[in-house]
Amino acid sequence: MKAASIREIKHELNNMPQGELIELCLKMSKFKKENKELLTYLLFEANNEANYIESIKEEMDVQFANINLKSAYFAKKSIRKIQRMVKKFIKYSKHKETEVELLIYFCIHLNKVNTLLGKSLALRNINLRQIATIRKTITYLHEDLQYDYKIELDEIAAKV
């Protein structure tokens, strides 16, 4: 089966009654967890980005608290999992401020874990890649925000 183009889907959705649209959305949310998470963001979190950021930070706190610090290998696997989760939530939002805020928070926690493990090279490389991503994303923000985030990012980069 070949998927229809976005234009065709949009045209078809415009011609559907509201009840059928609701049924389609509910079907999609039952099909895949990511669809349900995206719908949750769009319906409940999109209008209050600050609460959305705080809820993700709380989830990151829980995930970082559960990292197995007995070996760098297991710590790296856990951190990659957290990184995938953060990237997924950033993808839902599409706000550059949200992306920078969450990645900076991720890097702060990553520095703490790396310090506890005795400076793992793999974790350091993950951190450096995230810092590069943040630097690139900051350029899209307003000048005042750029200045604030650059100061914060420089503090993080100095600890790497």
N, C-alpha and C positions, 0 to 999 in steps of 0.2 A: 504494500500500500504506500503510495506516495503522499507525503504531507502537503497540504494546501499552503499557498503563500499567505503571508500576513495580510495582504490586501484582500484576498478572497475571504479569509476568516473574518476580517473586520466588516466587510460588506454583508456577510451572512449574519453576523451578530447584530448588526443594525436593523435587520429585517425580522428579528425574532421578538416574540412577546416577552415581557418581563418575567413571567413565571418560568418559561423555558430557560431563560438566562440563569435564573437562580438554580434550577435543576442541574444545568451544565457546570456551574461553579461548584456545587456540592459534589457532583460526580468527580470532578478534577481533584477536589480536596481529599477524597477518599482514595484516589488512585496512587498518589505519591506524597510522602511526608513533606518534601520541599514545596509542593503546591499548597499544602495546608499552611505551612509556615509563611509563605508569601502572602496568601490571603489574610492570614492573621495580622501580618504587618500592615497590609494595605487598609484593612478595615479598622484596626484598633490602635496601631502604633504610628502610622504615617503622620497624623496630625500633631503628635507630641514627640518630637525627635529626641528631646532630652531624656524622657522616661525610657525610650527605646535604648539609648546609649547606656543608661544606668542599668537596665535589666541585662544587657549583654556583658557589662563589666562585672556584675554580680555572678553571672554564669561563668565568666573567665576566672573569677576568684575561686569558685568552687572547683573548677577543673584544675587550676594550678595547685590548689591545696591537695588534690588527690594524685599528684605526680609521684611516681616511684623514683626516689632519689638514690637508690642503691647502685644503679649503674647508669652511665651516660646513654647507653643504648635505649633503655626503657624510657628514660627521661625524654630523649629525642623523639621517640615514637609518640609519646603523650603530647609533646609540644606541637608536633606536626598535626595531630588530631585537633588541638585547640586552634591552630592556625587555619585549618580548613574550615572550622566552625565560624571563626571570625570573618574570613573571606566571604563565606556564604551570606552572613548577615549584612556585610558591607554591600554585597551585590543587590540585596533586597532594597536597601536604602537609596543608593546612588547619589547621596550627598557627600561632597568631598570633605566637609567638616567632620562628618561622622566617621569617614574612613580614616582621616588623620587622627582623630581622637582615640579611636579604638586601636589603631596600630601603635600609637605611642604608649597606650596602656599595656598592650601586649609586650612591647619591648622593655618596659619597666619591670614587668614580672619575669621576663626572660633573663634579664640581667641578674635578678635575685637568684633564680634557679642556677644560672651558670656560675655564680659566685659560690653557691653551696656545693656544686659538683667539682669545683677546682678548675675552672676555665676550660671547658670542653671546646675543642676546635669546631665541631659540628654545630654546636649551639651558637658559637660566636659567628659562624658563617650565616646561620639563619637570621641572627640579629642584624648583621651587616646588610643583608638583602632587604630586610624590612625597613631599615633606616634609609636605604637608597629609594625604596618605594615611597616612603613618607616624603623625602626631599622632592621627588618628582611631583607628588600630589599637591604639596604645599604651593607650588608655583601657580596652581589654578585658583587659589583662594584670594580674598581681598588683602590688600597690603598690610592692614593692621593685624589681621589674623596670621598672615605670613610671618610677621615679626614675632608675635607671641609664640607661635608654634616652632619657629626656628630656634628661639632661645631654649625652649623645652627640649627640642631635639638635640641641640648641641650638648646639653647636660647629659643626655642619655648616651650620645656618641662618645663622650669623654670617658664614660665608665666601661665601654666595650673593650 
